[in-house]
Amino acid sequence: MTASHAATAPSLAATQRRIWMLAWPIMLSNITVPLLGLADSAVLAHLPDPQHLGAVAIGAQLFTLLLWSFGFLRTH
């Protein structure tokens, strides 16, 4: 590596910072997907009929499956 190349190359800390700035929104999005089903289940758990809770649990699982199955389409 030449001296001019070393002077223009970004430092390791700067590169890691740029990667983190790109990665944190995706990480946050992936964390919030299961929370959607959890919130729905918490609200419907107060209903007297267990079929409603079961339907929401199945729906949340299908939604998560579809999101993860087609998640590769949103990458660039």
Protein Blocks (a to p, Z undefined) as FASTA:
>chain_A
ZZklmmmpccfklmmmmmmmmmmmmmmmmmmmmmmmmmmmmmmmmpmblklmmmmmmmmm
mmmmmmmmmmmmmpZZ
